[in-house]
Amino acid sequence: MAMETTLRTKNAGATGSTLGTRANASSRLVQTRAAEPATDIASPDKTAAGTAPAAAPLRSKAASIGGGLQDQVARAQQALDYLDRVAGQLEAVKGELSSKLAGARSAARQQSSDSQLSAQVRQLTSTLASRRKKAGGGVDSNLHFTGKPASQRFRIRGMDLASLRSAGPQSVAFSVGGNGGPQLSVNIDPDQTDEEIAAALNRALAPMGVNAGLDQQGGLVFSTPEANWPAVRDSIAISGRGRATTEEVAPELAPQQWSANSDALRSSLREVVQALERVRRSRDAASNALSAATAQMTQATTPPPEAAVAAQAFATTASNPDYESLLSLTSALVGVSRERVLALLGLQ
């Protein structure tokens, strides 16, 4: 699940005459930010800033050029970096687990191995916990990469296939967003197959940004983009039941729950091996997505007209050191992350 700070320029006309140097402009810029809440009060200065909003067209032109492709590239690159880090840590843990299970070590070496394994497990746990911040939003909790924003899987307490069938034919209405939000209903019949019930629920919930399906064990499971999860978790409701209680589906890899006995170590090693295979597939998917985006960029032998216009507008604005130019440049660059710049440079 980025906030952009927008500089308000209502008082720019009243203060612009006092700005004589680039340093003064920077100082005034800071003061404008600090005084932002006060600009909501009506004052004569509001009519004096007619030229300051020129930053908006500059920003909109630049933002409209290849935004989707830039996001795709940045997501794939961050995913690759994160998956490489996870793969290295998983390999290290795998080696230590294999050595411990093989035994044949002195007591001193065994104690050192235990300490090293504990440190590696803590490092892996920390890396997994930072996934949402470090993986670019494209790697889910099970380390899958599909090229789309990562999803959060969850269950709704009391809503499983058995309970839906036991209630007989029924119409179930869902809403997301609290009282007054749109409600969509679905008809459930006990004679429907598991797949048909899941598909019917999915059709009803999809317009709300929620999907329904069956997990590997044949149970009913729901999902929503991770960015939507807080809203769905706190506001999904079912007619006649009120707000639903949701439960996150735990990740398949949970090193914080591992223990040190031999049976648990074997189970942990299986988890690590399976996770490594998922990481390998995800790395291939991220690499293919990045290659496809690169090919798409290189096929564009000439930039679109909008790119030339935006570049010229940016260059013209940058050549003027006055207050309005500084304000335009600042507005145009708000939200341009380091990852996006690196993604674009990497395509050159």
Secondary structure by P-SEA (a helix, b strand, c coil): cbbbbbbbcccccccccccccaaaaaaaaaaaaaaccccccccccccccccccaaaaaaaaaaacaaaaaaaaaaaaaaaaaaaaaaaaaaaaaaaaaaaaaccccaaaaaaaaaaaaaaaaaaaaaaaacccccccccccccccccccbbbbbbcccccaaaaaaacbbbbbbbccccccbbbbbbbbccccaaaaaaaaaaacccccbbbbbcccccbbbbccccaaaaaacccccccccbbbbbccccccccccccccaaaaaaaaaaaaaaaaaaaaaaaaaaaaaaaaaaaaaacccccaaaaaaaaaaaaaaacccaaaaaaaaaaaccccaaaaaaaaaac
